[in-house]
Amino acid sequence: MPYITVKNIRIFYNERGKGSPLALFHGNGGSSKMLKAEIKHYAKHFRVLAFDLPGHGRSDRIPGFEGDFWQYSAFLIKKALVSIGTTELHLMGNSGGAIIAFHLAADVEINCKSVIADSFEGLALPPERAKAIVSQRNRTMDVRFFKMFFKYLHGHDWRDVLNKDSKNLLHFAEHKTVWFDSLEEVECKVLLTALEEDDMIPRAADKVRLVHELLPQSELQIFSKGKHPAMLSNRKRYRKLVCDFCCDKKT
């Protein structure tokens, strides 16, 4: 499975399938290993490129980084896509990966055909919300099951990966708070999805509805059941929804 080096940082991506390119982005604290079944499925319809975000999974760590991690990750992945020669594509992400997809879609060097954004924090990350995310994460890091899961995603340094990501969340919330300078710069069609009762994001559906109001070209799907993220807990319906939205063939 290939790597590409951007600004002296090796970015890992899993490439499978043929057809129109689809870039997949996991959420913060995760890795592309979480999306193995989705990669296999969507590779039937797309040329899938599933990235490990910088500092996550099999991508290089970024020591000493302070700033907007999501905007910086989008910048690095854009450079990777340019180097690969793949700048006309669909973008799909959940949680923090959805934020990165929006940043890429707004970039003039990317010819985005569509964005699928699932189970994310909406337009902003207030400091109290970032603190709640970190507190919840810290509790899971002491649970044996999650220790094994995070080690599977990231390797032996999983605790450092999560602690650094928590610092990125707190830094962003304190110094910037709002994810996007101008979301209206996204001109491609957009599919927004959320859970009515997300177990990890309070008022997730309401947050995504606000994004929907700002993007007249967007479609909105709220799932009444399931756990975070919707794309995995409602896998069968979600796959059909995505392929109805942008696949050449339906499932």
Secondary structure, DSSP 4 states (H G I P E B T S, - for coil): --EEEETTEEEEEEEE--SSEEEEEPPTT--GGGGHHHHHHHTTTSEEEEEPPTTSTTSPP-TT--S-HHHHHHHHHHHHHHHHT--EEEEEEETHHHHHHHHHHT-TT-EEEEEEEES--TTB--HHHHHHHHHHHHHHTTSHHHHHHHHHHH-TTHHHHHHHHHHHHHHHHHHT-BS-S-GGG--SEEEEEEETT-SSSTTHHHHHHHHHHH-TTEEEEEESS--S-HHHHTHHHHHHHHHHHH-SS--
